[in-house]
Amino acid sequence: MTTEYRLTTKQIDRAIDAMALHLYDYCKASGIHDLIIPESGGLDSAVTTGAAAYARDMAKMDGYRLDVTAVMIPIESSPDAERLALDVINQFGVHQIKVEWTEVFRIANGSYDWRALLEHYVEESRFEHLLNDLPRSPVASINEQVKEILVKTQNQAALDQWDWSRKVAQGNIKARLRMITAYHIARLMKGLVLSTDNLSEFWMAFWTICGDVGDFGMIQNVLKGKEMKAFARRLCVPEEVINRKPDADLGISKNDEDELRANYDVIDEVMIKLIQVGFDPDGDKNQLNDLPIIDDYPYELIHSLAERALNGAFKRRGTLNLGREDLGLPHIEDIVL
């Protein structure tokens, strides 16, 4: 059972003011005039768009041009996702771009229905000949080559999870296609991509490396379950977006709760209570041997969330770069030219 922790209106207003002011100050100092947001129709991107629009209005009052462009990037997405994304775009009066990647994704993934396309243009007798001449799916080719190596090296652990790993990998391609698109637009506009990640997902390592991230994160430290909806309502995000079941829209599972095995309210409560008694999400895995009991939650769930957090520590740390000292190289200050 989750507790009734709530932010006050004053706390929310102060945080939203800080988001907008920090973003505006950063853009003004860097000479940035355009903000790009991948718009999914979900809660996080909607809150990010609302806060960005507030920063835009703040900049306008100061005589500084700051525009916001929301980018809809459907890849086998539900029609509801696009409809809700448009609701957010209209609510905050931001520019919009739509980039449809579904067919390209299916072609690359080997799941495109070429036969259905060809039947509109050629006789059925020529289908097989034409299908045989089509370029090979690069993803299918990669998968075959990887599996060959796994068999050769007797990597049974990877082979046992092959079907699940392949599904996650395909979902990651979607996330990276979306970020490629956002950064392509940002380069053309000389703009800044805003991150839509939150603290709950950060703890669970529930994001794609080089995928659904950005250059500036206003909501990175906002709790998805216990705080985000309050921000959304204060920013006047459409209620249907607020009440929509969280879904990463990667085709890996039915929704976030299905994949994480808990809703975000539960994740927030368990993680907060673990951290308050000394659990370090970036620490040693031996912590799993001495996890506390948390009232109202089964120990299996506590262990599952803690284990997921620890397994994802490498994602939160980012690239591990060896220093010159690690390599036995002289310090830059000591080099004589």
C-alpha positions in Angstrom: 0.0 0.0 0.0 1.5 3.3 -1.1 1.6 6.3 1.3 0.0 9.7 0.7 3.2 11.7 0.1 2.3 14.8 -1.9 4.0 18.0 -3.0 2.4 21.3 -2.0 1.2 23.7 -4.7 4.0 26.1 -3.6 6.6 23.4 -4.0 5.4 22.5 -7.5 5.3 26.1 -8.6 8.7 26.8 -7.3 10.1 23.7 -9.1 8.4 24.6 -12.4 9.8 28.2 -12.1 13.2 26.7 -11.5 12.9 24.3 -14.5 12.0 27.2 -16.9 14.5 29.6 -15.5 17.4 27.2 -15.6 16.5 26.2 -19.2 16.1 29.8 -20.3 19.4 30.9 -18.6 21.2 27.9 -20.2 19.9 28.7 -23.7 20.6 32.4 -23.4 24.2 31.8 -22.2 24.8 29.3 -25.0 23.0 31.3 -27.8 20.4 28.5 -28.3 17.0 29.6 -29.7 15.3 26.2 -30.5 14.2 23.4 -28.2 13.4 19.9 -29.6 11.3 17.4 -27.8 10.4 13.9 -28.9 6.6 13.9 -28.3 5.2 10.5 -27.5 1.7 11.3 -26.1 2.9 10.2 -22.7 3.2 12.0 -19.4 7.0 12.7 -19.3 7.2 14.4 -22.8 4.0 16.3 -22.0 5.4 17.8 -18.8 8.7 18.5 -20.6 6.8 20.3 -23.3 4.8 22.3 -20.8 7.8 23.4 -18.9 9.7 24.3 -22.1 6.7 26.4 -23.3 6.9 28.2 -20.0 10.6 28.9 -20.6 9.7 30.1 -24.1 7.1 32.6 -22.7 9.6 33.7 -20.0 12.2 34.4 -22.7 9.7 36.3 -24.8 9.0 38.7 -22.0 12.8 39.3 -21.8 13.0 39.9 -25.6 14.8 36.6 -26.4 13.5 34.2 -29.0 13.1 30.7 -27.8 11.0 28.3 -29.8 9.8 24.8 -29.0 9.4 22.1 -31.6 7.7 18.8 -30.7 8.6 15.8 -32.9 6.2 12.9 -33.3 8.1 9.8 -34.3 5.6 6.9 -34.6 7.2 3.4 -35.1 4.5 0.8 -35.0 2.8 3.1 -32.5 -0.9 3.1 -31.5 -3.2 5.8 -33.1 -3.9 7.0 -29.5 -0.3 7.9 -29.0 -0.3 10.3 -32.0 -3.7 11.8 -31.1 -2.5 12.5 -27.5 0.8 14.0 -28.7 -1.2 16.4 -30.9 -3.4 17.3 -27.9 -0.2 18.3 -26.0 1.2 20.2 -29.0 -2.0 22.2 -29.4 -2.3 22.8 -25.6 1.1 24.5 -25.4 1.1 26.1 -28.9 4.5 24.6 -30.0 5.7 23.8 -33.5 5.3 20.2 -34.7 7.1 17.8 -37.0 6.0 14.3 -37.8 8.5 11.6 -38.9 7.0 8.1 -39.7 9.6 5.4 -39.3 7.3 2.3 -39.2 8.0 1.0 -42.8 11.7 1.7 -42.6 11.9 -0.1 -39.3 10.0 -3.1 -40.7 12.2 -3.3 -43.8 15.4 -3.2 -41.7 13.9 -5.7 -39.2 12.8 -8.1 -41.9 9.1 -7.8 -40.9 7.9 -5.7 -43.8 5.1 -7.4 -45.8 6.6 -7.1 -49.3 4.1 -9.6 -50.7 1.1 -7.3 -49.8 2.9 -4.4 -51.5 3.8 -6.3 -54.7 0.4 -7.7 -55.3 -0.8 -4.2 -56.2 1.8 -3.8 -59.0 2.9 -7.2 -60.4 1.5 -10.6 -61.3 1.6 -13.2 -58.6 3.7 -15.5 -60.7 6.6 -13.0 -60.4 6.4 -12.7 -56.6 9.0 -15.2 -55.7 11.5 -13.9 -58.2 11.2 -10.4 -57.0 11.2 -11.3 -53.3 14.4 -13.3 -53.8 16.0 -10.2 -55.3 15.2 -7.9 -52.4 18.0 -6.8 -50.1 18.6 -8.9 -47.0 17.3 -7.5 -43.7 20.3 -6.1 -41.9 18.9 -6.9 -38.5 18.2 -10.5 -39.4 21.7 -10.8 -40.7 23.2 -9.4 -37.5 21.1 -11.7 -35.4 22.3 -14.8 -37.4 25.9 -13.8 -37.1 25.6 -13.1 -33.3 23.9 -16.4 -32.7 26.7 -18.2 -34.6 29.3 -16.7 -32.3 27.2 -17.5 -29.2 27.0 -21.1 -30.3 30.7 -21.2 -31.1 31.7 -19.8 -27.7 29.1 -21.9 -25.9 27.6 -18.8 -24.3 24.6 -20.6 -23.0 23.4 -17.8 -20.7 22.9 -15.5 -23.7 21.3 -18.3 -25.8 18.8 -19.2 -23.0 17.6 -15.6 -23.1 17.8 -15.2 -26.9 14.2 -14.5 -27.6 13.8 -11.9 -24.9 17.1 -10.2 -25.7 16.2 -10.0 -29.4 12.8 -8.4 -28.4 14.6 -5.8 -26.2 17.2 -5.1 -28.9 14.5 -4.5 -31.4 12.8 -2.1 -29.0 16.2 -0.3 -28.5 16.4 0.2 -32.3 13.1 2.1 -32.1 14.4 4.3 -29.2 17.6 5.1 -31.1 15.8 5.8 -34.4 13.7 8.4 -32.4 16.8 10.0 -30.9 18.6 10.0 -34.3 15.6 11.9 -35.6 15.5 14.4 -32.8 19.2 15.1 -33.1 19.0 15.4 -36.8 16.4 18.1 -36.4 18.4 19.7 -33.6 21.4 20.0 -35.9 19.4 21.5 -38.7 17.9 24.0 -36.3 21.0 24.6 -34.2 18.8 23.6 -31.3 18.9 21.6 -28.1 17.2 18.2 -27.5 15.4 18.0 -24.2 15.5 14.8 -22.2 12.2 13.3 -21.0 13.7 10.8 -18.5 12.6 10.8 -14.9 14.1 9.7 -11.6 12.0 6.5 -11.3 13.1 5.3 -14.7 16.7 6.3 -13.8 16.7 4.1 -10.7 15.3 1.2 -12.8 17.7 1.8 -15.7 14.6 1.9 -17.8 15.9 3.8 -20.8 18.0 3.1 -23.9 21.6 4.2 -23.9 22.0 6.6 -26.8 18.2 6.4 -27.2 15.6 8.3 -25.1 18.0 10.9 -23.6 18.8 14.5 -24.4 21.1 17.5 -23.7 19.1 19.1 -20.9 16.9 17.2 -18.3 14.4 19.3 -16.5 12.5 16.3 -15.0 15.4 13.9 -14.5 15.0 14.1 -10.8 11.2 14.1 -10.6 9.5 11.0 -9.3 7.3 9.5 -12.0 4.8 7.9 -9.7 4.6 10.3 -6.7 5.3 13.7 -8.3 4.9 13.8 -12.1 1.1 13.9 -12.3 1.1 16.9 -9.9 3.5 18.7 -12.2 1.3 17.8 -15.2 -1.9 19.1 -13.7 -0.2 22.4 -12.6 1.1 22.8 -16.2 -2.4 22.0 -17.6 -1.4 18.9 -19.5 -4.6 17.3 -21.0 -6.2 15.0 -18.4 -6.3 12.0 -20.8 -2.5 12.2 -21.2 -2.1 12.3 -17.4 -4.3 9.2 -16.9 -2.8 7.2 -19.8 -1.1 4.0 -18.6 2.7 4.5 -18.9 4.1 2.8 -22.0 7.6 3.1 -23.5 6.1 2.3 -26.9 8.9 0.0 -27.9 6.9 -3.2 -28.5 8.8 -5.1 -25.8 5.9 -5.5 -23.4 2.3 -4.4 -23.0 3.3 -1.4 -20.9 5.9 -0.2 -18.3 4.2 -1.9 -15.4 4.2 -5.2 -17.3 7.9 -5.0 -17.9 8.9 -3.6 -14.5 6.5 -5.8 -12.6 5.3 -2.9 -10.5 3.7 0.5 -11.1 5.6 3.7 -10.6 4.0 4.5 -7.2 5.2 1.2 -5.8 8.6 1.6 -7.4 9.0 5.1 -5.9 8.0 3.9 -2.4 10.2 0.8 -2.4 13.2 2.6 -3.7 12.8 5.6 -1.4 12.5 3.3 1.7 15.5 1.3 0.5 17.7 4.4 0.0 16.6 5.8 3.3 18.1 2.8 5.1 21.4 2.9 3.2 20.8 1.0 0.0 23.0 2.3 -2.8 21.6 1.7 -6.3 25.1 2.1 -7.7 26.7 0.0 -5.1 27.8 -3.6 -4.6 25.4 -6.5 -5.4 26.1 -8.0 -2.1 23.4 -5.6 -0.8 20.9 -8.1 -2.2 21.8 -10.5 0.7 20.7 -8.1 3.3 17.6 -6.2 2.1 15.2 -4.8 4.7 11.6 -5.9 5.0 9.2 -3.2 3.8 5.7 -3.4 5.2 2.9 -4.2 2.7 5.3 -5.4 0.0 6.4 -9.0 -0.7 10.1 -9.6 -0.3 10.3 -11.0 -3.8 9.2 -7.6 -5.2 11.7 -5.7 -3.0 14.5 -8.0 -4.2 13.4 -7.7 -7.8 13.4 -3.9 -7.9 16.7 -3.7 -5.9 18.3 -6.2 -8.3 17.1 -4.3 -11.3 18.5 -1.1 -9.9 21.9 -2.7 -9.2 22.0 -4.4 -12.6 21.5 -1.0 -14.3 24.2 0.8 -12.4 26.5 0.7 -15.5 24.0 2.7 -17.5 23.8 5.4 -14.8 27.6 5.7 -14.6 28.0 6.2 -18.3 31.2 5.4 -20.3 34.1 4.3 -18.1 37.1 6.1 -19.4 40.6 5.1 -18.3 42.7 7.9 -17.0 46.2 8.7 -18.1 47.4 7.5 -14.7 45.6 4.1 -15.3 47.6 3.8 -18.5 50.9 4.8 -17.0 51.1 7.9 -19.2 52.6 11.2 -17.9 50.3 13.9 -16.6 49.5 16.6 -19.2 51.2 19.2 -16.9 54.4 17.2 -16.9 54.7 16.9 -20.7 57.6 19.0 -22.1 57.1 20.1 -25.7 
